[in-house]
Amino acid sequence: MRLADIINNSSIFTDENFSVEQMVSIANRAISRINAECKTLFPFYTDTTTEYTAIPAVWQYDMISPYLSYGVKMNDSSLSEANMYLDDFYKALNLFKDRIGS
């Protein structure tokens, strides 16, 4: 899965466009949260076009896309929308934690 595909998905929901650098930064913040919560060491995204295989594609869509949307909506001060996306992220993250075990 490429980060560019996840960014496109997030952009559909948020109707916003951010720079590539901003989106990579937000996505890596999501990876950081995943690593902290799951006690994992998934690598950060380095760009938007390289195939990222450390996390299965379905989980990337379920976790990274809502986190990107959260970051975008936080930036434009749409707090209720941002919180909705953050809730989606944590629901997916908790399910991910349950599925990967310890």
Order of alpha helices (4+ residues) and beta strands (2+ residues): alpha-alpha-alpha-alpha
